[in-house]
Amino acid sequence: MLRISLAAIAIFFHTLLGFASAQQDSTSYQNRKLKLEEINFVTSYYHQEGNNSAVTGGIGTEKLSDFGTTIDVRLSKYDSRKRKHTLIGEMGIDVYSSASSDKIDPNTISSASSMDVRVYPSLTYSITNDEKRTTLLMNGSFSGEYDYISKGASLGWSKLSRDKNREFSAKGLVFLDTWSVILPVELRSSTKKNSTEPRNSYSASFTLSQVINKRMQLLLLSDVAYQEGLLGTLYHRTYFTDGSHKVENLPETRLKIPLGIRWHYFLADRYIIRAYYRYYQDSWGLKANTYEIETPIKLTPFVSISPFYRYYTQQGIEYFAPYQQHALSEEYYTSDYDLSTLSSHLMGMGLRLSPPGGVLNMSHVNSLELRYGHYERSTQLNSNIISLLIKLK
């Protein structure tokens, strides 16, 4: 997989650097309608281990690996009214394997979704009016894998204050998703045909950013999200105190309300402190707190490191119970440890290179960032992720 990735990167850069050179050579033409602003290439590898798989009722392996790649291209132009039009096209591909998914039907060599590919393109269009200090944004997205299809759309608007120290933005999003019904093999009926179930999500987000002074910035975030449809996963088993089991059953609606605050402080020319806090609560009874800090440090004008740490804690939903601890009289039930009471730690480091002549003397490669994170959860799940970002301008 790594050899394929490196080959793809080489082809990608060979093609795009040639294209970027062609764009640069044409700068003398004043009637050029479209400008290539930047291209971002992100690739990552994620691996996790654990022993609380929801597929087998809260016990069993949670081993999972994911290799993901995303490319986005940003194009822009100005119209006769001096408004900036920006078009961002993004394509993402994830290739993942999940050992627990093999337990949906252990009699087969490989169950549905044990090895899967997720493809998720999106297109974003925005119009920025510098005179009115406003931006209007529209987005459409698609995500598809073996048993899940998602179609999304969003509309956003933002307004910058006259002194450019304050900005307010609002965005509405809708996702119309479809599940393919996949049951554990022993709970399938020979008379039941394959079917699909909907899951729709609607949300509104609001942000207010404020420059306090030349060193301090503050950002307030608020979201309201509502989901309806099949919110449980039908190949997740739930075992009861009498030894019997059924598929997971959860309410068909869910209201989510997260509130957050982000604080940036420029301690000196070489140091920045970025702190973040979020409180979350939903109609299932889940409550969570997230605390995060990142401190970018410039080692030289062109090299910086960014150590980061995140602590997360949550109170689980009322419908959760471990393996064989649910009563048959319960209306809703799950043994998915993602919905249990837990705490977690994420720590890691980022390294960023942005030399003036370009990374490795390639003038169009504006910057390169390498990040590593290690995650540990109180349920004994742990994971590691490494990602690479390359920006071309």
Summary of the structure (lengths in Angstrom):
residues: 393
radius of gyration: 23.8
end to end distance: 27.8
largest distance: 78.4
contacts: 1169
relative contact order: 0.12
helix: 9%
strand: 59%
